[in-house]
Amino acid sequence: MEIEIRRALPDDAEVLTEIAIAAKGHWGYPERWMQVWTPELTFGSEYFEKNESWTASIENQTIGFCTLLEKDGNAWLENLWVIPSQMGHGVGNALFKHMIDLSKKRGYHILRLESDPNAVGFYIKMGAHQIGERHSEVEGQPRILPIMELTL
């Protein structure tokens, strides 16, 4: 089955929120952490009006999405979420390659992202490497989020 990638529309906000929450929950985080993160994983239609996002679908079923921003003169991957049932089937790969292609066409030389620790292996497989980290905490528990970079 072919993965179709198209620009996200404001009307996609509800299904894309469901995908982001399901994908984050796939990693087995504590329920309370998921409750803390739900507001930042909840996307309103205005988010997709203001931020360039792309969806992946198979047979008209949306199964993932990503967002491409510019920060400090570099391309920045803000989101990359795939519904758990489709993880490992090339959806994330297709979305990431789409972001690489768009970034190159726009003249960027670097694509950066902040990775969930569970996704680092995927980004390394895609050619990125860690250049730093952001320290945070959830419910008093420290978290280290790798900052990844891919030279285009």
N, C-alpha and C positions, 0 to 999 in steps of 0.2 A: 504494500500500500504506500502511496506517495504522500509525503509530508508537504502540505501547502503552507506557505508563509505569506501573510498579508499584514497590512498596517492595522493596528488595533484601533477600534472605534470607541467613543465614549459609551455606547450601549453595551460594550463587552465587559464593563467594570465588574458586574456581579460575578460572572463566570470566572474572570481572571482573579478575583479575590478568592474564590473557592479553590482555585488551582494553587495559589500561593500558600494558603493556609494548609491545604492537604499535603503539599510538597514539604513544607517546613515540619509538619507533624510526622512525616514519614521517618524522620531521623530519631524518633523515640524520645524527644525532649519531654520533661515533666509537664503535666497538664497546666500547672500554674504558670510556667514559662510561656506556654502557648497563649494563655490568657493575656499575659503582659505584652506579647508580640502582636496579638491580633490587630490592635489599632494601626500599627505600621504595615501590616499585611493586608489591610482593607483599603481598597482603591475605589475612589469615587469617579464618576464620569469626567470630572474636571481634570483629574490626573492625566487621563488619556487625551484630553484636549491640549494640555500644556506640555506633555512629555512624549517624545517619539517612542512608541512601543510597537512591537510586532508580535503577532500570534502565530502559533503553529497549529495546524489541524489536519486530521485525517478523516476523509469522507464527511466533511462539514462539522465534525466534532472538534471543538477547541481543546487542545491537550497541553498547551504550554504557551509561555510568552516571555519576552525580554524587553528591556528598555535601554535605549542608547542616549546618553547625555554628553555634554562637553563640560569638562572641569579642568581649569588651569591649562587650556590649550590642547588637552588630550581627549581622546574618546574614552568614555567611561560607561561600563556595563553596570547599570543600576539594579536590574532584576534579571534573573533567568530562572524560571520556575517551570517544572514539568510535572504533570499529574503522576502520582506514584505508579499507577498501572502501566505507564508508558516509559518509565525510567529504564535506561539500558537498551532502548530500542532505536536510538539515533535521533531522538527529538531534540535533546539538548545540544547535540553535535550540530544539527542543522541550524538551530537558532544561533549558536555561537559563530558558526561559519558565516551566517548572514551578517552578523555584527562586524566581523572582520572585513567582509567585502564592502559593507557600507562605510566603515571607517577609512579604508584605503581609498575608496572613491572620493571621499571628502577631504583627502589630503592629510589625514592624521598619520603619525608615525608610531604612536603608542596607544594601546588599549589597556586600560586599567580596570580593576574591580576589587571589591571587598568580598571575600569568600566566606561562606559558612565553613567551619572546620571540616565538616563532612564532605564538602564538595571540592576540596583542594586537589585530590587525586584526579578528578575530571579535568580541572583546569590545567594541571601539569600535563596530562595526556594531550590536551589541545595545544600545548606549546607554551603556556604561560609559566612564569616562575615567581616566587615570592620575593618582594622587594621591601617589605615592612610588615607592620602589624598594628592593629588598633586594639587597645585594651578597654574593656567595658566590664560591666557586671549585670547579672540578672538575679534578683532576689538575694543579693549578698554573695553570690557565687561569681568568681572572676571568669571572664571569657576573653580569649585572644582571637581576634579575627584577622586572618592573613590578608595583606594587601598584595594582589597579584598583578603582573604586568606581562603583556605580550608585545614584542616589537613587530610592527607590521611591515 
